Amino acid sequence: MARLIAPLRTRLVVAVFTFIALWGYALSITRYSIPEEMEEGSFVANLATDLGLDVRSLEERNAKLDVINSKNYLDINKDTGELIIREKIDRESICMTKTTSCFMKMDVILSNPVRIFNIELEIMDINDNAPVFRRRTMHLDISEATPPGERFSLTNAVDADVGANSIKTYYLSESKYFNIDIQTGSDGSKYVDLVLSGNLDREEHSLHNLILTAVDGGVPPRSGTASIIINVLDINDNAPLFSQPVFAVNVSENAVAGTVVMTLNATDLDEGTNAELIYSYTLYTSEKTQELFSLDPNSGEIKVKGVIDYEESQSFEMHIQAQDRGANPLSGHCKVMVFITDMNDNYPEVTIKSVKRALSEDVSVGTLIAVVSVSDRDSGVNGEVELTLNQQEILPFLLNKSSEGYFELLVSKPLDREIISKYDITLRVTDKGQPPLSENETITLEILDVNDNAPTFPQSFYTIHVVENNPPGALLTSLSAFDPDLSENQYLVYFIMEKEIVNTSMSMLFSINPENGDLYALKTFDYERERNFLFHIEARDSGVPPLSSNVTVHIIILDQNDNKPLIVSPWRAQGSVVEEVIPRSTDKGHLIAKVIAIDADSEQNARVTYQLLQVSDSTLFSLDQYNGEIRTTRMFSYRDPRQQRLVIVAKDNGEPALSATVTIKISTVEHAMPFSETTELPLEYDVFTDLNLYLVIGLGAVSFLLLITILVIIVLKCQKPKPKAIKIPPANRNSVISRNSVISQRSSTIADSTLISSDAYWYSLFLAETRKGKVVVRQPIIPKGAGYFVSSIPRSIGPSETTDSRASTLEYSK
């Protein structure tokens, strides 16, 4: 039979769990129902599923179960998310009062972030308790003169179970003299009286033994029995009497157990055993009263047995009988009224009647925030309370008593949302009892924003570096201002403050995203033409009225290696080969030619080095990588071909490096060649635009000194007599031919100069020559209007028959 009942009970529990869980979810409180006395480790519910939680998060978030006002009978399996029985639950030990419903309230608490779920667990009663009589044996002394129909009170049975499992009926063993009358009280409890149904004959039956059985309504039903022993006595014609029918006594609440309330003293005019009295409660005394107070049957002393609470009941009524010990006992009755004196054992309460959860930060002083009331269940001084604000911090609020028990919470100082955006206002109510008790209530007040703060940039000046040749529309930077206000008051719009540079509006050069402050370039910048820009950007919020601030932006254009070197010496037509003629008797270290290249870029991008890309005989020629000088490394032999071909590459130091090449064809002859005419072009000077005044003065002074020097040399040359033709010995012929060859094929002296213009204009490369008493220059192919930067790096080289030179780099600038 037990095996058949167990599955049915399991299905019933699951169905009840499902219903209660769904009902609790709708009320935002998760409810479950389980029967009492479930085994340890039994499954109650899957909290992870019902609460919508990830099982892994239970361990990570340190899930724990907090049972309210009860022992912790349950536990959470963090591996499965199941709520399980930790210890058997006895419903009767949890719910002392005989109520139909019995709930355990608990909280499931999660950390990181903190979250609390409310759980209510209903403990369903099972028929696990049999009815029990307070007295297993009841003795009744009944006089044989007692007429039929007389009723006798019997001790009732009690059943810890409730509802259908509580006591349903009583049965009395078979007797022709007695039967029972079952009555139902207002609380549903069953009372039983023993009724005399026939005349007693002590001589025939002096003692009657009856069995009273109490049966509950459980399935299967449980029962309890008590023996009723009836002793038939002789007639006793005097009943006990109390000094007064009603007694009144005061008792302090929370009086300790054993405290004497009063002692009753009844008298009986009979003698002997008929005068000996027994005190007891009658049926009209509630079970609650009998649980709180004990009555000594012999002395009539009433003592405190349970915990007395004034707020639960202010008075108790006891119906007490005094029964003599005569053969036919008689009884007397009285009523005892016990009045409870209040003690300060209840905390005062704060009730919020109306409240504003949000206020604008510009509200005036005196604005009403909330109306609260205070109360205390105690009486007298214990019920008098006072309300204050939490004194741990200074708050811009005050309390104003509007009427008895009512207070107004007002603004006492100006508010500023940017300093404090939310207040947790703690109201503290304290009574005047001894010792005083207090309670707190917190009001959360949110401060609403108004537009009282202008936008601010992290810094007042921004320097932005932009590499030239940027694509149009390139993002330069993002300028973000901060506004501590909220919503529309915090929404910022960015724009460029108009400024013209050389008749060009700044908005034609740059653009800013009005929403996020992203700054874009609208054109491609050229370092050789534009070096920097200075303008202002304004950020304006969307409040009413709007507030704004601005910031200065300095754009600096950085150079990029976008110009390849331009070879200006030796000059040649576009795509042609430079031809040089030298005698075969040239010595080692002889200067054949000097390659000079210029680069319009700046710094490392304009630093030019030279390399031999192709050479007919690598053992015959050397190239200085810094100044571009081509020299012989040995003398020509009869095996060397008469024509040599060199390809020289001029490469800058940029990333990636750019280069230009020149091809030089060297022809060797046995004798010195006549002077070749040099293309003479007048030196054109470009006018420096926006030239620094000091640079103009310095350049003029250098030019003046150079002119004076040339004039002095010309005058000295003219004063010397013409030399006669002298036959040169073969031993010295090579040196003369070498010197004349150099003069005829190249510019004899290269003036290395370092000229740098802030406007990127350089007029040309000077080649000083004294032929014909005038300054001439080999004309390079240079775009008209172009400017140049020239930088010189001093460098020592090997022995030379002509001149010591410095490595030069010329930079072309657009």
Secondary structure as GFF3:
##gff-version 3
##sequence-region A 1 814
A	DSSP	alpha_helix	2	26	.	.	.	ID=ss1
A	DSSP	beta_strand	30	35	.	.	.	ID=ss2
A	DSSP	beta_strand	43	46	.	.	.	ID=ss3
A	DSSP	alpha_helix	47	50	.	.	.	ID=ss4
A	DSSP	alpha_helix	55	60	.	.	.	ID=ss5
A	DSSP	beta_strand	64	67	.	.	.	ID=ss6
A	DSSP	beta_strand	74	77	.	.	.	ID=ss7
A	DSSP	beta_strand	82	85	.	.	.	ID=ss8
A	DSSP	alpha_helix	91	94	.	.	.	ID=ss9
A	DSSP	beta_strand	103	110	.	.	.	ID=ss10
A	DSSP	beta_strand	115	124	.	.	.	ID=ss11
A	DSSP	beta_strand	132	133	.	.	.	ID=ss12
A	DSSP	beta_strand	137	143	.	.	.	ID=ss13
A	DSSP	beta_strand	151	153	.	.	.	ID=ss14
A	DSSP	beta_strand	157	158	.	.	.	ID=ss15
A	DSSP	three_ten_helix	163	165	.	.	.	ID=ss16
A	DSSP	beta_strand	167	172	.	.	.	ID=ss17
A	DSSP	beta_strand	178	184	.	.	.	ID=ss18
A	DSSP	beta_strand	190	196	.	.	.	ID=ss19
A	DSSP	beta_strand	207	216	.	.	.	ID=ss20
A	DSSP	beta_strand	223	233	.	.	.	ID=ss21
A	DSSP	beta_strand	241	242	.	.	.	ID=ss22
A	DSSP	beta_strand	246	252	.	.	.	ID=ss23
A	DSSP	beta_strand	260	263	.	.	.	ID=ss24
A	DSSP	beta_strand	266	267	.	.	.	ID=ss25
A	DSSP	three_ten_helix	272	275	.	.	.	ID=ss26
A	DSSP	beta_strand	277	281	.	.	.	ID=ss27
A	DSSP	alpha_helix	287	292	.	.	.	ID=ss28
A	DSSP	beta_strand	293	295	.	.	.	ID=ss29
A	DSSP	beta_strand	301	304	.	.	.	ID=ss30
A	DSSP	beta_strand	315	324	.	.	.	ID=ss31
A	DSSP	beta_strand	331	341	.	.	.	ID=ss32
A	DSSP	beta_strand	349	355	.	.	.	ID=ss33
A	DSSP	beta_strand	358	360	.	.	.	ID=ss34
A	DSSP	beta_strand	368	375	.	.	.	ID=ss35
A	DSSP	three_ten_helix	380	383	.	.	.	ID=ss36
A	DSSP	beta_strand	385	389	.	.	.	ID=ss37
A	DSSP	beta_strand	397	403	.	.	.	ID=ss38
A	DSSP	beta_strand	406	411	.	.	.	ID=ss39
A	DSSP	beta_strand	422	431	.	.	.	ID=ss40
A	DSSP	beta_strand	438	448	.	.	.	ID=ss41
A	DSSP	beta_strand	461	467	.	.	.	ID=ss42
A	DSSP	beta_strand	475	478	.	.	.	ID=ss43
A	DSSP	three_ten_helix	487	489	.	.	.	ID=ss44
A	DSSP	beta_strand	492	497	.	.	.	ID=ss45
A	DSSP	beta_strand	500	501	.	.	.	ID=ss46
A	DSSP	beta_strand	504	505	.	.	.	ID=ss47
A	DSSP	three_ten_helix	506	508	.	.	.	ID=ss48
A	DSSP	beta_strand	510	512	.	.	.	ID=ss49
A	DSSP	beta_strand	518	521	.	.	.	ID=ss50
A	DSSP	beta_strand	532	541	.	.	.	ID=ss51
A	DSSP	beta_strand	548	558	.	.	.	ID=ss52
A	DSSP	beta_strand	566	569	.	.	.	ID=ss53
A	DSSP	beta_strand	578	583	.	.	.	ID=ss54
A	DSSP	beta_strand	591	594	.	.	.	ID=ss55
A	DSSP	beta_strand	596	599	.	.	.	ID=ss56
A	DSSP	three_ten_helix	603	606	.	.	.	ID=ss57
A	DSSP	beta_strand	609	615	.	.	.	ID=ss58
A	DSSP	beta_strand	621	623	.	.	.	ID=ss59
A	DSSP	beta_strand	629	632	.	.	.	ID=ss60
A	DSSP	beta_strand	643	651	.	.	.	ID=ss61
A	DSSP	beta_strand	659	669	.	.	.	ID=ss62
A	DSSP	alpha_helix	693	719	.	.	.	ID=ss63
A	DSSP	alpha_helix	730	745	.	.	.	ID=ss64
A	DSSP	beta_strand	749	750	.	.	.	ID=ss65
A	DSSP	beta_strand	767	768	.	.	.	ID=ss66
A	DSSP	three_ten_helix	771	773	.	.	.	ID=ss67
A	DSSP	beta_strand	787	793	.	.	.	ID=ss68
A	DSSP	beta_strand	807	813	.	.	.	ID=ss69
###
